[in-house]
Amino acid sequence: MTRLRPFLESCWRASWHRARRPVEGILVDRELAAGIAERVLRNMAVDADGDLDSSRFLAATLRETASHSKLTVAQERRKDSDPERHHDPEDQRYARNLDLDELQQQHPERGFDRPEWNHMPEVMKPLAFAQLAKKDIKGPDAEDLFLEVLTELARERGSDHKAPITDLTVFEEIVPMQTRMLQHRSIDLHRRRISQKNQTNTGPSFDALSDDPDRPMQFADPSSEEGAGLKFEQIYSQCQEALEPDEWQLVFTLYVAQSATVQDLVDDQDFTASLALKPGASASTVRRAINAKIETALEKLRKCLIP
């Protein structure tokens, strides 16, 4: 247990930070976040029954913490009838939160017809238009794409007969959902434009088309590349088999828990012994070995996340 204490302490700190900010735009009170983190960590440790694999345990704990934190925020908003409860006051991406419970109410015949839906354009359209403007989509095209997304939020999927709006726990989750939907539609729109240009007698020459800024290879928005903004538990879930356990431990120690620096590892005899260096290796040699191991692990993650 003494050996596990530093690891569990670092897990608690990571869980507390995740409880405070389970979704961008939410900021939970310090005391409430501490209670959520402690409860989740205790339950996860009991369920693990002493088998604490650091990376797997942390990833699962952070997932549970985020889920419980969002549920707690939703319950407090419902109790106080205040959609702004625990909303980060520094989040200026859109004007205000709407009542998610109202948005999710579905009439058996009329569908999603609550008055709260009438406020969606005024709240979400400026954010959508700003995103589309970066892709040179403006005017009627931007309006059409936004209305398509608004419609899709309330359209039942064929797979489970549920509308995307019902997947949300807190209103702040609608922002990344809208972003993803607009990203897909903007790519489709650019492809249609290029298809029209390539029709006989309607587009430029092949050489001119090759220099077109709307070429598919440039569709990807750097700010939304696969892997950008992913949380540790998502990265671990996607790339669990890509790294060896000791590589996951190194990534966790340096970048997630931040419980040690490279210099701390250089001075840690137990850790340096695991590097299979010659006895009496200099500090600079140990540092190079650690940096090489880090670079190898990060390169594996890059290849896993951005194939």
Secondary structure, DSSP 8 states (H G I E B T S, - for coil): -TTTHHHHHHHHHHHHHHHH-SSTTB---HHHHHHHHHHHHHHHHHHHTT---HHHHHHHHHHHHHHHHHHHHHHHHHHHT-TTTTB-TT--SSS----HHHHH--BTTTBS--GGGGGHHHHHHHHHHHHHHTTT--HHHHHHHHHHHHHHHTS--TTTS--GGGG-SSGGGHHHHHHHHHHHHHHHHHHHHHHHHTSTTTS--HHHHHT-TT-GGG-S-GGG-TTTT--HHHHHHHHTTTS-HHHHHHHIIIIIS----HHHHHH-HHHHHTTT--TT--HHHHHHHHHHHHHHHHHHHHHHH--
